[in-house]
Amino acid sequence: MDSPGEKETRWICPACGLLCDGKWKVCPACDYIREDGDELFEADPAELG
């Protein structure tokens, strides 16, 4: 369980467009490996359900 103060992050795979969890280093759909320069963004809490 994540601590309440921890922000959820997401990134969009540039290869296939899948919305990926910020904790993932590799896209599960196409095996794209996230580079350190790839942009992470904070997930909207409403999206997390």
Backbone torsions as a table, in degrees:
resi	resn	phi	psi	omega
1	MET	NA	132.2	179.2
2	ASP	-73.5	147.9	174.9
3	SER	-70.0	146.6	-173.7
4	PRO	-58.1	-30.7	-178.0
5	GLY	-79.8	-9.4	-175.7
6	GLU	-81.1	130.2	-180.0
7	LYS	-82.1	137.8	171.7
8	GLU	-81.1	136.0	177.4
9	THR	-121.0	155.9	178.5
10	ARG	-135.5	160.9	171.2
11	TRP	-144.1	151.1	179.8
12	ILE	-103.1	123.6	-179.5
13	CYS	-62.7	122.1	-179.9
14	PRO	-70.8	-16.8	-178.5
15	ALA	-84.6	-42.2	-175.4
16	CYS	-125.8	-8.7	175.3
17	GLY	86.1	4.1	179.3
18	LEU	-68.4	138.5	173.5
19	LEU	-79.6	116.6	-173.2
20	CYS	-111.2	150.9	175.8
21	ASP	-68.1	140.5	-179.6
22	GLY	-61.0	-21.4	179.3
23	LYS	-77.4	-20.2	-178.8
24	TRP	-78.2	136.6	176.7
25	LYS	-98.6	-18.9	-177.9
26	VAL	-128.8	135.4	177.4
27	CYS	-67.9	126.3	-178.6
28	PRO	-71.0	-19.2	-177.3
29	ALA	-84.0	-38.5	-172.6
30	CYS	-132.1	4.6	178.2
31	ASP	65.0	21.1	172.2
32	TYR	-67.0	132.6	178.4
33	ILE	-94.0	121.5	-177.9
34	ARG	-66.9	130.1	176.2
35	GLU	-85.8	155.8	178.4
36	ASP	-61.1	-26.9	-179.8
37	GLY	-81.6	-11.8	179.9
38	ASP	-68.0	138.0	-171.4
39	GLU	-74.6	129.4	170.2
40	LEU	-100.2	146.7	174.7
41	PHE	-135.4	153.8	179.3
42	GLU	-73.2	134.9	178.9
43	ALA	-76.2	143.0	173.9
44	ASP	-69.6	124.2	-178.2
45	PRO	-54.7	-28.4	179.1
46	ALA	-66.4	-26.8	-179.2
47	GLU	-78.2	-19.0	-172.1
48	LEU	-80.4	-19.2	176.7
49	GLY	57.7	NA	NA
